[in-house]
C-alpha cells in the first residue's frame, strides 16, 4: 500500500473565514484522520485582495461569508486550535518571515509547540513581488531576493539558538541579541519546511542553499504536476548528495487545490463561479503573477477536479514521484461545499494511503 500523509487548509482567511468554522473544520479533520491542518501567514490584506485571494476559497457574494478582509493570525490561531484538539498537527504554510521579528516569533512558536505538546509544523518563506504592498503598509524594506534568504537563514539560526539554549546569544547582520532567556522551550525540535518554487538550481542558489543548511522539508508550488515534482525531487537529491547533506526524514509536501464531488457535475459546481468572479487572482498570488492573465487560466486548469477515485489516482502519482505529504486545499464557493469535500476526502481518499 502506498503511504501518504494528508493536511487540509482550514478557513482562516478569506470570505469563508470565521471562528466557528475554524473550530468545526479542524475538529472534523482530526476525527477523519487527517495528519495536519494548515494556515498561512500575513498581517495586512486589502479589501480588493480579499475577493480573489486565496483563489477559490469562498465566494464573497455568498450571504453567509464575510466582506471583511479577514486573515486570522497564524500563531494565535494554531495555539487556539491546538487547545481544541489532541492529535492533529498544526502547520503554517508559510510564515512570512521578512515581516516577522524572529525573537518575538521564536517565543510565540515555542509556546505554541509546548502548549500543543509538540505538534507544530513550521513552513517558512521569503515572500514575493505580490507582497510588496504589505511591506509598504508596514514600513518594511522589500530586500532583494538573495538578501531575503540571508535574512531568513539568520532568523532560523537565531530562533534555534533561543529554542535550544537556556541563555541565548546571537550577533548577525539582521538579528542581534545577548544573554537572552526565553521560556518555555519547544516540546521537541521544531521541523522547518521551506516554501519555494524550485530547488533544481544547484547548491549556490539562495533557496537551495537555505534548504540544504536549514530545512527539514519542502512545500511545493501549487502548479507543479507529478512529473515536474518528480524531476525537482531528483534534482534536489542529486545536489544534496554532492554536498553531503543527509535527506533521511526529509518531507516533500504537495500543496494541491482540489474540487471533489460524488459526480463530475458536483465537482464542477464547486468551482464554476471562479471563472466569472476571480479573473484577477493572478495579481495576488506569487506563483501565477509572472504569467499575468494566463496565470489565471493556468491556475483554473490546474485545479484537480473529479470524484474521490480521481483524487486517489492523483495522490498515487504524487506518491510515486516522491511526495510524502499532500496539503488538500478545497476549492469552494460556500462553506457547505468545503465541509462536504473535507468529508469525501477523509472517508474515501485517506483510507487507501493510511
C-alpha positions as a Markdown table, in Angstrom:
| # | Residue | x | y | z |
|---|---|---|---|---|
| 1 | Unk | 0.0 | 0.0 | 0.0 |
| 2 | Unk | 1.3 | 3.5 | -0.9 |
| 3 | Unk | 1.8 | 5.7 | 2.1 |
| 4 | Unk | 0.9 | 9.4 | 2.1 |
| 5 | Unk | 0.1 | 11.8 | 4.9 |
| 6 | Unk | -2.6 | 14.5 | 4.5 |
| 7 | Unk | -3.1 | 18.0 | 5.7 |
| 8 | Unk | -6.0 | 20.3 | 4.9 |
| 9 | Unk | -6.2 | 24.1 | 4.7 |
| 10 | Unk | -8.7 | 25.4 | 7.2 |
| 11 | Unk | -10.9 | 28.5 | 6.7 |
| 12 | Unk | -8.7 | 31.1 | 8.5 |
| 13 | Unk | -8.5 | 33.5 | 5.6 |
| 14 | Unk | -10.9 | 34.9 | 3.0 |
| 15 | Unk | -14.7 | 35.2 | 2.7 |
| 16 | Unk | -15.5 | 31.9 | 4.4 |
| 17 | Unk | -13.3 | 32.6 | 7.5 |
| 18 | Unk | -14.9 | 32.6 | 10.9 |
| 19 | Unk | -14.1 | 31.3 | 14.4 |
| 20 | Unk | -16.8 | 28.7 | 14.4 |
| 21 | Unk | -15.8 | 27.4 | 11.0 |
| 22 | Unk | -12.1 | 27.2 | 12.0 |
| 23 | Unk | -13.0 | 25.1 | 15.0 |
| 24 | Unk | -15.5 | 22.8 | 13.2 |
| 25 | Unk | -13.2 | 22.1 | 10.2 |
| 26 | Unk | -10.2 | 21.4 | 12.5 |
| 27 | Unk | -12.1 | 19.1 | 14.8 |
| 28 | Unk | -13.7 | 17.3 | 11.8 |
| 29 | Unk | -10.3 | 16.9 | 10.1 |
| 30 | Unk | -8.9 | 15.3 | 13.3 |
| 31 | Unk | -11.9 | 13.0 | 13.6 |
| 32 | Unk | -11.5 | 12.0 | 9.9 |
| 33 | Unk | -7.8 | 11.1 | 10.3 |
| 34 | Unk | -6.0 | 14.0 | 8.6 |
| 35 | Unk | -2.5 | 14.3 | 9.9 |
| 36 | Unk | -2.4 | 18.1 | 10.0 |
| 37 | Unk | -4.2 | 21.4 | 9.5 |
| 38 | Unk | -2.6 | 24.3 | 7.7 |
| 39 | Unk | -2.9 | 28.0 | 7.8 |
| 40 | Unk | -1.0 | 30.8 | 6.0 |
| 41 | Unk | 0.6 | 34.0 | 7.4 |
| 42 | Unk | 0.2 | 37.6 | 6.6 |
| 43 | Unk | -0.6 | 40.8 | 8.5 |
| 44 | Unk | -2.0 | 43.3 | 6.0 |
| 45 | Unk | -4.7 | 42.4 | 3.5 |
| 46 | Unk | -6.6 | 44.8 | 1.3 |
| 47 | Unk | -10.4 | 44.7 | 0.7 |
| 48 | Unk | -9.6 | 44.2 | -3.1 |
| 49 | Unk | -7.4 | 41.2 | -2.4 |
| 50 | Unk | -10.0 | 39.7 | -0.1 |
| 51 | Unk | -12.3 | 38.9 | -3.1 |
| 52 | Unk | -9.7 | 36.9 | -5.0 |
| 53 | Unk | -7.1 | 35.6 | -2.6 |
| 54 | Unk | -6.8 | 32.8 | -1.7 |
| 55 | Unk | -8.3 | 31.7 | -5.1 |
| 56 | Unk | -11.5 | 29.7 | -5.0 |
| 57 | Unk | -11.7 | 29.8 | -1.2 |
| 58 | Unk | -15.2 | 31.2 | -0.6 |
| 59 | Unk | -17.3 | 33.5 | -2.8 |
| 60 | Unk | -17.5 | 37.0 | -1.3 |
| 61 | Unk | -21.1 | 37.3 | -2.6 |
| 62 | Unk | -22.4 | 34.3 | -0.6 |
| 63 | Unk | -24.6 | 35.8 | 2.2 |
| 64 | Unk | -23.0 | 33.6 | 4.9 |
| 65 | Unk | -19.5 | 34.8 | 4.1 |
| 66 | Unk | -17.8 | 38.0 | 5.3 |
| 67 | Unk | -16.9 | 41.0 | 3.3 |
| 68 | Unk | -14.2 | 42.0 | 5.8 |
| 69 | Unk | -10.6 | 41.1 | 4.7 |
| 70 | Unk | -10.2 | 38.5 | 7.5 |
| 71 | Unk | -6.9 | 36.7 | 7.9 |
| 72 | Unk | -6.5 | 35.2 | 11.4 |
| 73 | Unk | -3.0 | 35.4 | 12.8 |
| 74 | Unk | -1.1 | 32.1 | 12.3 |
| 75 | Unk | 0.5 | 31.6 | 15.7 |
| 76 | Unk | -2.6 | 32.7 | 17.7 |
| 77 | Unk | -5.0 | 30.6 | 15.5 |
| 78 | Unk | -2.9 | 27.4 | 15.8 |
| 79 | Unk | -2.5 | 27.9 | 19.6 |
| 80 | Unk | -6.3 | 28.3 | 19.9 |
| 81 | Unk | -6.9 | 25.3 | 17.7 |
| 82 | Unk | -4.3 | 23.2 | 19.5 |
| 83 | Unk | -6.4 | 23.6 | 22.6 |
| 84 | Unk | -9.5 | 22.3 | 20.7 |
| 85 | Unk | -7.7 | 19.1 | 19.6 |
| 86 | Unk | -5.4 | 16.4 | 20.9 |
| 87 | Unk | -3.6 | 14.7 | 18.0 |
| 88 | Unk | -3.7 | 16.6 | 14.7 |
| 89 | Unk | -0.5 | 18.6 | 13.8 |
| 90 | Unk | -0.6 | 22.4 | 13.4 |
| 91 | Unk | 1.1 | 23.7 | 10.3 |
| 92 | Unk | 2.0 | 27.1 | 8.9 |
| 93 | Unk | 2.4 | 27.1 | 5.1 |
| 94 | Unk | 4.2 | 29.5 | 5.1 |
| 95 | Unk | 5.3 | 32.1 | 7.7 |
| 96 | Unk | 6.1 | 35.4 | 6.0 |
| 97 | Unk | 9.5 | 35.6 | 7.7 |
| 98 | Unk | 10.7 | 39.0 | 6.4 |
| 99 | Unk | 7.6 | 40.6 | 8.1 |
| 100 | Unk | 8.3 | 39.0 | 11.5 |
| 101 | Unk | 10.7 | 39.8 | 14.3 |
| 102 | Unk | 12.4 | 36.5 | 14.9 |
| 103 | Unk | 12.8 | 36.9 | 18.6 |
| 104 | Unk | 9.2 | 37.5 | 19.4 |
| 105 | Unk | 8.2 | 34.9 | 16.8 |
| 106 | Unk | 10.6 | 32.4 | 18.5 |
| 107 | Unk | 8.8 | 32.9 | 21.8 |
| 108 | Unk | 5.3 | 32.6 | 20.2 |
| 109 | Unk | 6.2 | 29.4 | 18.3 |
| 110 | Unk | 8.0 | 27.7 | 21.2 |
| 111 | Unk | 4.9 | 28.5 | 23.4 |
| 112 | Unk | 2.6 | 27.0 | 20.7 |
| 113 | Unk | 4.7 | 23.9 | 20.4 |
| 114 | Unk | 4.9 | 23.5 | 24.2 |
| 115 | Unk | 1.2 | 24.0 | 24.7 |
| 116 | Unk | 0.3 | 21.6 | 21.9 |
| 117 | Unk | 2.8 | 19.0 | 23.2 |
| 118 | Unk | 5.0 | 19.0 | 20.1 |
| 119 | Unk | 2.6 | 19.4 | 17.2 |
| 120 | Unk | 3.9 | 22.5 | 15.3 |
| 121 | Unk | 5.0 | 22.2 | 11.6 |
| 122 | Unk | 6.8 | 25.4 | 10.6 |
| 123 | Unk | 6.8 | 26.3 | 6.9 |
| 124 | Unk | 8.8 | 29.5 | 6.1 |
| 125 | Unk | 9.2 | 31.7 | 3.1 |
| 126 | Unk | 10.8 | 35.0 | 1.9 |
| 127 | Unk | 7.6 | 36.5 | 0.3 |
| 128 | Unk | 7.4 | 37.6 | -3.3 |
| 129 | Unk | 6.6 | 40.5 | -5.5 |
| 130 | Unk | 2.8 | 40.3 | -4.9 |
| 131 | Unk | 3.6 | 41.0 | -1.2 |
| 132 | Unk | 5.2 | 44.4 | -1.9 |
| 133 | Unk | 2.1 | 46.4 | -0.9 |
| 134 | Unk | 2.2 | 44.7 | 2.5 |
| 135 | Unk | 5.8 | 45.6 | 3.1 |
| 136 | Unk | 4.9 | 49.2 | 2.1 |
| 137 | Unk | 2.0 | 49.3 | 4.5 |
| 138 | Unk | 4.2 | 48.0 | 7.3 |
| 139 | Unk | 7.0 | 50.4 | 6.5 |
| 140 | Unk | 9.4 | 47.5 | 5.9 |
| 141 | Unk | 12.0 | 47.3 | 3.0 |
| 142 | Unk | 11.5 | 44.7 | 0.4 |
| 143 | Unk | 15.0 | 43.4 | 0.1 |
| 144 | Unk | 16.5 | 41.7 | -3.0 |
| 145 | Unk | 15.7 | 38.0 | -3.3 |
| 146 | Unk | 19.2 | 36.7 | -2.3 |
| 147 | Unk | 19.3 | 39.1 | 0.7 |
| 148 | Unk | 15.9 | 37.9 | 1.9 |
| 149 | Unk | 17.3 | 34.4 | 2.0 |
| 150 | Unk | 20.3 | 35.6 | 4.1 |
| 151 | Unk | 17.8 | 37.2 | 6.4 |
| 152 | Unk | 15.8 | 34.0 | 6.6 |
| 153 | Unk | 18.9 | 32.0 | 7.4 |
| 154 | Unk | 19.8 | 34.3 | 10.2 |
| 155 | Unk | 16.2 | 34.2 | 11.6 |
| 156 | Unk | 16.2 | 30.4 | 11.7 |
| 157 | Unk | 19.6 | 30.3 | 13.3 |
| 158 | Unk | 18.6 | 32.9 | 15.9 |
| 159 | Unk | 15.3 | 31.0 | 16.7 |
| 160 | Unk | 17.2 | 27.7 | 17.1 |
| 161 | Unk | 19.6 | 29.5 | 19.4 |
| 162 | Unk | 16.7 | 30.7 | 21.5 |
| 163 | Unk | 14.9 | 27.3 | 21.4 |
| 164 | Unk | 17.9 | 25.2 | 22.3 |
| 165 | Unk | 19.8 | 27.2 | 24.9 |
| 166 | Unk | 18.9 | 28.4 | 28.4 |
| 167 | Unk | 20.7 | 31.6 | 27.7 |
| 168 | Unk | 20.9 | 32.7 | 24.0 |
| 169 | Unk | 23.3 | 35.0 | 22.2 |
| 170 | Unk | 23.3 | 35.8 | 18.5 |
| 171 | Unk | 25.1 | 38.5 | 16.6 |
| 172 | Unk | 24.2 | 38.8 | 12.9 |
| 173 | Unk | 23.5 | 41.4 | 10.2 |
| 174 | Unk | 19.7 | 41.3 | 10.7 |
| 175 | Unk | 19.3 | 39.8 | 14.2 |
| 176 | Unk | 21.2 | 40.7 | 17.3 |
| 177 | Unk | 20.8 | 39.7 | 21.0 |
| 178 | Unk | 22.9 | 38.9 | 24.0 |
| 179 | Unk | 22.2 | 36.6 | 27.0 |
| 180 | Unk | 18.6 | 36.3 | 26.2 |
| 181 | Unk | 16.5 | 34.0 | 28.4 |
| 182 | Unk | 13.3 | 32.8 | 26.8 |
| 183 | Unk | 11.0 | 30.0 | 28.1 |
| 184 | Unk | 9.1 | 27.8 | 27.6 |
| 185 | Unk | 11.2 | 25.8 | 25.2 |
| 186 | Unk | 9.5 | 23.8 | 22.4 |
| 187 | Unk | 8.4 | 20.3 | 23.3 |
| 188 | Unk | 10.8 | 18.9 | 20.6 |
| 189 | Unk | 12.9 | 20.1 | 17.7 |
| 190 | Unk | 10.5 | 22.1 | 15.5 |
| 191 | Unk | 10.7 | 20.9 | 11.9 |
| 192 | Unk | 11.2 | 23.7 | 9.4 |
| 193 | Unk | 9.9 | 23.4 | 5.8 |
| 194 | Unk | 10.8 | 25.8 | 3.0 |
| 195 | Unk | 8.1 | 27.1 | 0.7 |
| 196 | Unk | 9.6 | 28.0 | -2.7 |
| 197 | Unk | 9.1 | 27.4 | -6.4 |
| 198 | Unk | 12.1 | 25.2 | -7.2 |
| 199 | Unk | 15.2 | 23.5 | -5.7 |
| 200 | Unk | 16.6 | 22.4 | -9.1 |
| 201 | Unk | 19.1 | 25.2 | -9.5 |
| 202 | Unk | 22.2 | 23.9 | -7.8 |
| 203 | Unk | 23.8 | 24.4 | -4.3 |
| 204 | Unk | 24.7 | 28.0 | -4.8 |
| 205 | Unk | 21.1 | 29.2 | -5.5 |
| 206 | Unk | 19.8 | 31.1 | -2.4 |
| 207 | Unk | 16.7 | 28.8 | -1.9 |
| 208 | Unk | 18.7 | 25.6 | -2.4 |
| 209 | Unk | 21.5 | 26.7 | 0.0 |
| 210 | Unk | 19.0 | 27.6 | 2.7 |
| 211 | Unk | 17.3 | 24.3 | 2.3 |
| 212 | Unk | 20.5 | 22.3 | 2.5 |
| 213 | Unk | 21.6 | 24.2 | 5.6 |
| 214 | Unk | 18.3 | 24.6 | 7.5 |
| 215 | Unk | 15.2 | 22.8 | 6.2 |
| 216 | Unk | 13.6 | 19.5 | 7.1 |
| 217 | Unk | 11.1 | 19.6 | 4.2 |
| 218 | Unk | 9.9 | 21.4 | 1.1 |
| 219 | Unk | 6.4 | 22.8 | 0.3 |
| 220 | Unk | 6.0 | 22.6 | -3.5 |
| 221 | Unk | 4.3 | 25.2 | -5.6 |
| 222 | Unk | 0.6 | 24.8 | -6.5 |
| 223 | Unk | 1.1 | 24.5 | -10.2 |
| 224 | Unk | 3.6 | 21.6 | -10.1 |
| 225 | Unk | 2.3 | 18.4 | -11.7 |
| 226 | Unk | 3.6 | 14.9 | -10.6 |
| 227 | Unk | 6.1 | 14.7 | -13.4 |
| 228 | Unk | 7.5 | 18.2 | -12.5 |
| 229 | Unk | 7.6 | 17.2 | -8.8 |
| 230 | Unk | 9.5 | 14.0 | -9.6 |
| 231 | Unk | 12.1 | 15.9 | -11.6 |
| 232 | Unk | 12.6 | 18.6 | -9.0 |
| 233 | Unk | 13.0 | 15.9 | -6.2 |
| 234 | Unk | 15.6 | 14.1 | -8.3 |
| 235 | Unk | 17.5 | 17.3 | -9.0 |
| 236 | Unk | 17.5 | 18.3 | -5.3 |
| 237 | Unk | 18.5 | 14.9 | -4.1 |
| 238 | Unk | 21.5 | 15.0 | -6.5 |
| 239 | Unk | 22.5 | 18.4 | -5.2 |
| 240 | Unk | 22.2 | 17.1 | -1.6 |
| 241 | Unk | 24.4 | 14.1 | -2.5 |
| 242 | Unk | 27.1 | 16.4 | -4.0 |
| 243 | Unk | 27.4 | 18.4 | -0.7 |
| 244 | Unk | 26.9 | 15.5 | 1.7 |
| 245 | Unk | 23.5 | 16.5 | 3.1 |
| 246 | Unk | 21.6 | 13.6 | 4.5 |
| 247 | Unk | 18.0 | 13.8 | 3.5 |
| 248 | Unk | 16.7 | 11.0 | 5.7 |
| 249 | Unk | 13.3 | 12.0 | 7.1 |
| 250 | Unk | 13.1 | 15.0 | 4.7 |
| 251 | Unk | 9.4 | 15.8 | 3.8 |
| 252 | Unk | 8.2 | 16.6 | 0.3 |
| 253 | Unk | 4.8 | 18.3 | 0.7 |
| 254 | Unk | 2.5 | 18.9 | -2.2 |
| 255 | Unk | 0.0 | 21.8 | -1.9 |
| 256 | Unk | -2.9 | 20.9 | -4.2 |
| 257 | Unk | -6.1 | 22.8 | -4.9 |
| 258 | Unk | -8.9 | 20.3 | -5.5 |
| 259 | Unk | -12.6 | 20.1 | -6.1 |
| 260 | Unk | -14.1 | 16.8 | -5.3 |
| 261 | Unk | -17.7 | 15.5 | -5.6 |
| 262 | Unk | -19.5 | 12.2 | -5.9 |
| 263 | Unk | -20.1 | 13.1 | -9.5 |
| 264 | Unk | -18.2 | 15.3 | -12.0 |
| 265 | Unk | -21.1 | 17.7 | -12.1 |
| 266 | Unk | -20.9 | 18.2 | -8.3 |
| 267 | Unk | -17.1 | 18.8 | -8.5 |
| 268 | Unk | -17.7 | 21.4 | -11.3 |
| 269 | Unk | -20.3 | 23.2 | -9.2 |
| 270 | Unk | -17.7 | 24.0 | -6.5 |
| 271 | Unk | -15.6 | 26.0 | -9.0 |
| 272 | Unk | -17.8 | 27.2 | -11.8 |
| 273 | Unk | -18.1 | 30.7 | -10.2 |
| 274 | Unk | -14.3 | 31.2 | -10.2 |
| 275 | Unk | -14.1 | 31.9 | -14.0 |
| 276 | Unk | -16.5 | 34.8 | -13.6 |
| 277 | Unk | -15.6 | 36.2 | -10.2 |
| 278 | Unk | -11.8 | 35.8 | -9.7 |
| 279 | Unk | -10.3 | 36.6 | -13.0 |
| 280 | Unk | -7.8 | 39.0 | -11.3 |
| 281 | Unk | -6.5 | 36.3 | -8.9 |
| 282 | Unk | -3.1 | 36.3 | -10.7 |
| 283 | Unk | -2.4 | 39.8 | -9.2 |
| 284 | Unk | -2.3 | 38.5 | -5.7 |
| 285 | Unk | -0.6 | 35.0 | -6.0 |
| 286 | Unk | 3.1 | 34.9 | -6.4 |
| 287 | Unk | 3.1 | 31.5 | -8.2 |
| 288 | Unk | 1.0 | 32.9 | -11.1 |
| 289 | Unk | 1.8 | 36.6 | -11.0 |
| 290 | Unk | 4.6 | 36.4 | -13.6 |
| 291 | Unk | 2.2 | 34.8 | -16.1 |
| 292 | Unk | -0.4 | 37.7 | -15.9 |
| 293 | Unk | -3.9 | 36.8 | -17.1 |
| 294 | Unk | -2.6 | 33.5 | -18.4 |
| 295 | Unk | -1.7 | 32.6 | -14.8 |
| 296 | Unk | -5.4 | 32.7 | -14.0 |
| 297 | Unk | -6.1 | 30.3 | -16.8 |
| 298 | Unk | -3.3 | 28.0 | -15.7 |
| 299 | Unk | -4.5 | 28.0 | -12.1 |
| 300 | Unk | -8.1 | 27.3 | -13.0 |
| 301 | Unk | -7.0 | 24.4 | -15.3 |
| 302 | Unk | -4.7 | 23.1 | -12.5 |
| 303 | Unk | -7.5 | 22.5 | -10.0 |
| 304 | Unk | -7.7 | 18.7 | -9.5 |
| 305 | Unk | -11.3 | 18.2 | -10.2 |
| 306 | Unk | -13.3 | 14.9 | -10.0 |
| 307 | Unk | -14.6 | 12.1 | -7.9 |
| 308 | Unk | -12.8 | 10.5 | -4.9 |
| 309 | Unk | -11.5 | 7.9 | -7.3 |
| 310 | Unk | -9.9 | 10.6 | -9.4 |
| 311 | Unk | -8.3 | 12.2 | -6.4 |
| 312 | Unk | -6.9 | 8.8 | -5.2 |
| 313 | Unk | -5.4 | 8.3 | -8.7 |
| 314 | Unk | -3.7 | 11.8 | -8.5 |
| 315 | Unk | -2.3 | 11.1 | -5.0 |
| 316 | Unk | -0.8 | 7.8 | -6.2 |
| 317 | Unk | 1.0 | 9.7 | -9.0 |
| 318 | Unk | 2.4 | 12.3 | -6.5 |
| 319 | Unk | 3.5 | 9.5 | -4.1 |
| 320 | Unk | 5.2 | 7.7 | -7.0 |
| 321 | Unk | 7.1 | 11.0 | -7.7 |
| 322 | Unk | 8.4 | 11.0 | -4.2 |
| 323 | Unk | 5.9 | 13.2 | -2.3 |
| 324 | Unk | 5.4 | 12.3 | 1.4 |
| 325 | Unk | 2.5 | 14.5 | 2.3 |
| 326 | Unk | -0.3 | 16.4 | 0.5 |
| 327 | Unk | -2.0 | 19.5 | 1.7 |
| 328 | Unk | -5.5 | 19.5 | 0.4 |
| 329 | Unk | -6.8 | 23.0 | -0.4 |
| 330 | Unk | -10.5 | 22.6 | -1.4 |
| 331 | Unk | -12.0 | 24.9 | -3.9 |
| 332 | Unk | -15.4 | 26.1 | -2.9 |
| 333 | Unk | -18.0 | 28.9 | -3.1 |
| 334 | Unk | -19.9 | 28.1 | 0.1 |
| 335 | Unk | -18.9 | 26.7 | 3.5 |
| 336 | Unk | -21.2 | 23.7 | 3.0 |
| 337 | Unk | -19.2 | 22.8 | -0.1 |
| 338 | Unk | -16.0 | 22.9 | 1.9 |
| 339 | Unk | -17.4 | 20.6 | 4.6 |
| 340 | Unk | -18.7 | 18.1 | 2.0 |
| 341 | Unk | -15.3 | 17.9 | 0.3 |
| 342 | Unk | -13.5 | 17.5 | 3.6 |
| 343 | Unk | -15.7 | 14.5 | 4.4 |
| 344 | Unk | -15.4 | 13.0 | 1.0 |
| 345 | Unk | -11.6 | 13.1 | 1.1 |
| 346 | Unk | -11.5 | 11.9 | 4.7 |
| 347 | Unk | -13.8 | 9.0 | 4.1 |
| 348 | Unk | -13.0 | 7.9 | 0.6 |
| 349 | Unk | -9.4 | 9.0 | -0.1 |
| 350 | Unk | -7.4 | 8.9 | 3.1 |
| 351 | Unk | -8.0 | 5.2 | 4.0 |
| 352 | Unk | -6.1 | 3.9 | 0.9 |
| 353 | Unk | -2.9 | 5.7 | 2.0 |
| 354 | Unk | -3.0 | 5.1 | 5.7 |
